[in-house]
Amino acid sequence: MQLPDLDEILERSHVVRLPLSVRFRGVTEREALLIDGPAGWGEFSPFLEYGAAESSRWLACALEAAWEGLPAPVRDSVPVNATVPAVAAADVGRVLARYDGPGTVKVKVAEAGQELADDVARVRAVRAALPHAKLRVDANQGWSHSEAVAALEALAPFELEYAEQPVAGIDGLARLREEVARRGLGVALAADESVRKAEDPLAVARAGAADLIVVKAQPLGGVRAALRIVREAGLPAVVSSALDTSVGLRIGAALAAALPSLPYACGLGTGSLFAGDVAAPAYVARGGELDLREVGADPELLAAHRAPAEREAWWRERVAAAYSVLAGEQTTA
């Protein structure tokens, strides 16, 4: 896709700051830059610590959605999981109450400053609240090899659907996968960071380091880029989000809806963790499913959640830096 002019991108941009109902990834607010493009809305919301090169993938996704539009779906709705952050076990019920009929729950584990006992208690509380739900855990690379082995042994009795990125790196995943098989734990391993943050997102598949991959439209450079990665990897895929607004979640849903096969519920239910959003109504699941309705930002909500002027300037500078990376890639292509 030919890059639109930077000035036009910035003219069409809105920076928002949205409140969360629960602390997630260490924050209680989420900032994002939304683009009202000629083909639809795009979202640019790389996490604050990401540099220009990594953020450029997220901008490519936003520009694809805003200028090129989303690919045609092959299904009318997508199943989604509920997400339980690393809260105390006593707070699990309050988090789950924000979701409507989830059949699958992802539980965050390996939080800094917490113990394995906290993780086990949290997963146990989810199982008690939803006895028939499928459970998966996400460690975000938080465990060492030995910690992961101990944790998966402790959590295996809960019949986990899979464990997402329990350790860092492709080699670490491959070594852990061998150990899990040797011990007969019966827990599948999913690669997330080893796909979306890798220079080569297909390396994990070639190494046989995971049973499935997690794909996210923004970090992978857009819906069409993510579809190519899934096709070439040849592994089952779970579509997830990165704490996106309703705009970004709809882009993720477009990815899930365009996949030839969708064997797992998608991690696109995090809209339920927001206390405020940009769409009216917010893009949240009903009965554990997201429909494929059109989603755009509401002008009144954009105004109500507009970020402070200094944060708006910071995000616009960030767009310009990421745009320079994309422009350089097109020049050398």
N, C-alpha and C positions, 0 to 999 in steps of 0.2 A: 504494500500500500504506500502511495506517495504521501509523505508527511504534509499535513496542512501547515499553514504559517503559524509560527509561535504566537504572534500577536492575536490571531483569531482564536487560538486555543485559550489564551488568557482572557480575552474578552468574553468568552462563553463559560468561564469558570466561576464556581462558587465554593468557598471554603466554609466548612461547618465543623462544629464541635458538639458531639452527641453524648449525653449522659448514659452510663451503664447502670443496670440495676444491681450488679454484683461486680466485685473486683475480678478482672480477667486479664491475664498476662501482665499483672502488676499495675493496671491502670483502672480508673473509674470513669474516664472519658475517652472518646475516640474521635480523632480528627480525620477529615477526608476532604479531598478536592474533587468536586463533581463538575462534569463538563456537559453542557447542553448542546449536543452536536446536531448536525443536519440529519443524521440517521437514527438518533436516539441519545440516551444518556450514557455517559461513561464515568467510571470512578477511578481515581488515582489515590491510593491510600497505603503506600508502603510504610512499614513501621518506622518510627522516628530515627532509629539508629542506622538505617540502611543508607549507603552511599549512592552516588549518582549512577554508577554502572548497574548495580542491582535494581535500583528504582526505575531504570529505563525500561525494564521488562514490564513493570506495572503500568508505565505510561503507554507503552505499545498496546496493552490490553484496553486501556481507556480510549485510546484513539480509534482502535478497531471498532469498538462498540458505538462510539459517537459518530464516526465518519463512514464506516463500512456496514455497520449493522451486524446482527447476530445470525448464525446459520439456521437453516430450517430444522425443526425438531423431528424426531421419529417417535416421540411419545407425548402424551398430553399433560403428564404431571411427573414429578420425581419424588421418591420417598426420601425422607430426611431423618437424621438422628437428633435427639436432644443432646446438649453438651452440658456437663456438670464441671465447673471450674474446681480448682483445688480448695474447696470450702471444707469446713468442719462437717463431720458426718451428721451432726444435728441440723445443719442448714440444707441438706440435700433435698428434703421435702419442699422447702420454699423455692429452690431453683426449679425443680421438676414441675411445680405448680404453674410455671410460666409457659409450659408447653402443652399443646393439645394433642393427646393421643399418640405419643411416640412409641414406636415398636422397637426402637434401637436407641441406646444411650452410649455416648462416649464420655468417659470419665478421665479427667486430667489427673496425672500422677507425677511423682518425682519432682514435686515443687521444692525449690530451695528453702531450707529451714524446716522442712517436714521430714517425718520418718516413714518407713515402710508401714508401720502400724496405722498411720494416718490414711495411707492409700487403701489398705485393706478395709479399714472401717468405712471409708467413703464408698468403696465398691459394694460392701455388704449392705450399706444403707440404701443404695440404688436397687440392689437385688430385692431387698425387703419391700421397697415401695412398688417395684414393677417386677413381680416374680417371673413373668413370661417374656420380658424384653430381652433382646440380644444386647450383650455388653461388649464394649471394646475399651481399651485404655490407650492414652496418649502420653508418652513420657517426654516428648520434645528433646530427645538426646540426653536426658537428665541422669541416666544411670551409667555406671561403669559396667564392664562385662560381669564381674562377680555380683554386683548389686542387681543387675538385670536378671541373672539366673535365679537369685534368691527371691526376687519380686515375682517372677513368673511362676515359680514353684508355689509361692503363697497365694497367687491369684488364679492359678489354673483351676482350682475347684469351682470357681464361679463360671466355668465354661465360656471363656472369652472368645468372641468372634475373631479378634486379632489384637496384637499389641503394636501400636504405631510408634515407629522410630524410638525404640527403647534405648539404643546406644548411638553414638556418633559414628558417622563414616560408613562407607561401603564395606571396608574390611571388617569393621566392628560388627556390622549386621550379619555378614557372611559367617563369621566365627560364632556369633550367638545362635544363628539359625542351625548350625551344625550341632551345637550343644543342646539346644531345645529338642532336636530330633533324637539325639543320643539318649536323653533322659526320658523321652516319651511323654513330654508335657502336653503335646497336642495344641499348642498355641501358634497360630500363624503370625508372621511378622510382616508389617507394612512399612514401606519406605516413604517418608515425606520429605524431610530436609535433604536427604540423599538424592532426591529428584529435583526439587524446586530450587535448591541452593547450589547444585552441582554445575560445574562447567559443562559436563556432558550428562544430561538427564537420563540417557539410556544406559549409562555405565552400570547402574545397579541391576538392571535386567540381564545384561551380558554376564555379570559376575554371579548370577544366581543367588543374590544376597537377600532376596525378599520373596514372599509369596504373592504380594500384591503391591500396587503403588498408589499413592495419594497424589492427585493432581489438582492444582488450583489455577484458575484462569489468569489472575493478575501476575503472580510470580513467574509464570511460564510464558508470558508475552502475548496472551490472548486466547480466545476460545479455539481458533483454528490451529494455532501452534500446539496447544494442549492435546487436541484431537490427533495430531500427527504423532506426538510422543506416545500416546496410548497405543496407537496402531502399530508403531514400530517396536515398542517394548514387548508387546505380545503377552502382557500380564493383565489379570483382572485389575480394574481401576475403581477407586473411590474418589468422587469429586467432593472437594471441600472448599472452605472459604478462609479468609484471614481476618475475621471480625469485621466484615464489610457492612456498609449500610444496605438498605433495601435495593439501591441501584446496583451495587456490586453483587449482592446475592442473586439478583435476576440474571446477571451475566453468568454467574456460576451455574444457575439452573439451565441456562442455554447450553452450556457445555455438557451437563448431565443428560439433557434431553436429546442431544445430537449423537451420543455414543451408541454404537450398534448394540452393545450389551451393557446392562447396568445391574450387576449381581449384588451390590451392596447399597444400603441406605447412604445418602449423601450428608456430608457435614455442612449443610447449608441452612441449618436451623438457628444460627446464632442471632438472628434478628430478635428472637425472644429474650435475649439478654440485654437489649437496649431499653432504657426508660424513655427515650425519645428518638424519633427517626425523621427521615426526609420525605417519605411517601405517605399518602393518606388513601387507603389504609396501609399500614406497614406490611412489608412482604414477609409474612410468617406462615408457618405450616398450619394446616387444619387437618386433624385426623392423621398426623404424621406424614402429610404430603404437601408439596408446593405445586400450585397450578402454574400455568405459563402465561398468566395475564400480563398485559403491558404494565411496566413500572416506570414511573418518572418522579422527579422531585417536585414537591408541591411548593409554589412560591411563598406561601405564608410560613411553611415550616423551614424553608431555606432562610428566611428572614429571622425567624425565632431562634434558630440554632447557628446563626452566623458567628464565625470565630472572631475573636478580637483582632483589631487592625494589624497588630504586630505579627500575629500568627498567620493571618492571611498573606501578608508580605512574605513571610518565611516559606509558605507553601508555594507561592508563585515563583520564588527564586528556585525552589526545588524542582518545579516543573521545567524551568529553563535549563537547569543543569542536566536533568535526565534527557531533555530534548536534544541537547548538544551531543550526548552519547548516541542517540538514535540517528541524528543527522550525520555524524561521523561514520556510522556503519553504512548508511546509504551511499555516502561518498566513496567509500572503499570497496563497495560491493561490485 
